[in-house]
């Protein structure tokens, strides 16, 4: 039986790859794709989410939740690595949607409909989930599990010297989710940045004659080119895709129970994840954290997922 999930994301290029994998994975039933600001602003996130799903045209359309502009967003985004629209300059037309609902409302509706069955996979800032928990804490025991892409244990940050982008963007929400009594799995930069792809990935993508293949060739070719020009990198990570594999093939990862928190007020440490790793920890364990992964196996699993998406489109 397929696993019911809500995919919460801020779709830039990495998010689009993860959405493509998820929508066609027979092990998953994507009930909704909920948008959040992060890589792009809220309005662009809504446009990108709807455009990706429309382009892929899956057999079963998920519900779509709309992002709400955050109150304390930093003056920082990832457009320099993802293109002016977050999707390699594809500039998909904005679709007019009826019955437009905020992401946290879509989450709440589905959790009530399927109590104890829904896993929430958070690939962007945790704004939507924190808003949901704040407004209706009675839903917490009805959530099966939360999987979060973000943070870092011993790895340097990618938004600042110490902070990962998702948590830097909305540290208050990240801290609230960490403190919540949800069952959580965290996939940090230590793992997601360690699994990289070279240009041979392009050769392994599905044909451009398929809907998934056209989108993947367009956005990933751009990501390789910009990464080389602006970062001097010959390889690239796909953090969101790695997190999706941790959901469907968790045995490829080594997990450790840890006690974590997020810094919200530091001038230099906004969004930094901290873990009580003392010999005698004083903090209560609140999540499992992926510490290592079989890089070759995860890489192969991602390629299989993308090729399968091509076969279905």
Beta strands, then each sheet from edge to edge (+ up, - down):
strand 1: 3-9
strand 2: 28-35
strand 3: 63-66
strand 4: 101-102
strand 5: 118-122
strand 6: 143-149
strand 7: 184-187
strand 8: 196-197
strand 9: 236-237
strand 10: 253-258
strand 11: 260-262
strand 12: 273-275
strand 13: 287-293
sheet 1: 4+ 3+ 2+ 1+ 5+ 6+ 7+ 13+ 10-
sheet 2: 8+ 9-
sheet 3: 11+ 12-
end
